[in-house]
């Protein structure tokens, strides 16, 4: 099961990196910002994104004990979104010792 999740989260992370790079090549976010914010669904999508980031950060804050690590992941989650989230989960899965189940990554260190 561990290998399945490593592959799954790796694919998601690589896919998101591709989407972000491809979109960045096609369109400059900073030039489009005012137009994008005028679209109601874009505003809803941003609120949805940051609500999800908030929930995921609460899990990270619960798991991590070091304030610097918490701050670093906060910046990465807000700045990179799904790329950072999948990276965090991959790091947690890869850090499992032989014989440890996936439930180990859900609890505090």
C-alpha positions, -999 to 999 in steps of 0.1 A, spaced: 0 0 0 29 24 8 43 20 -27 9 27 -42 6 60 -23 42 70 -32 34 65 -69 0 82 -65 13 113 -48 43 115 -71 21 115 -101 -1 142 -86 29 163 -77 45 160 -112 11 167 -128 6 198 -108 41 210 -116 35 205 -153 1 223 -151 17 253 -133 46 256 -156 25 251 -188 0 277 -176 28 301 -166 42 299 -201 8 306 -216 -4 334 -193 12 358 -168 -8 356 -136 2 391 -125 -10 407 -157 -43 387 -155 -49 392 -118 -75 420 -120 -94 402 -147 -93 369 -129 -106 384 -97 -136 399 -116 -148 363 -123 -170 351 -94 -159 314 -99 -122 325 -96 -129 342 -63 -148 311 -51 -119 288 -63 -94 310 -43 -116 308 -12 -119 270 -17 -82 267 -21 -73 286 10 -99 268 31 -83 235 20 -49 249 28 -61 260 62 -74 225 70 -42 208 58 -21 232 78 -40 224 110 -29 188 104 7 199 99 6 221 130 -7 191 150 20 167 137 50 190 137 65 203 169 91 227 156 78 263 150 103 269 121 91 237 103 55 248 108 63 282 94 82 268 64 53 245 55 29 274 59 48 294 33 52 265 10 15 254 12 3 290 5 29 296 -22 29 263 -40 -5 248 -31 -9 211 -42 28 208 -51 38 215 -15 10 194 0 19 164 -21 55 170 -13 48 170 24 27 138 22 54 121 1 81 130 27 59 116 55 53 84 36 90 80 26 100 85 63 80 55 74 102 27 88 97 -8 76 66 -23 92 50 10 101 15 15 86 2 46 69 -18 55 100 16 65 115 17 96 94 -17 108 107 -6 112 143 18 135 161 55 127 160 
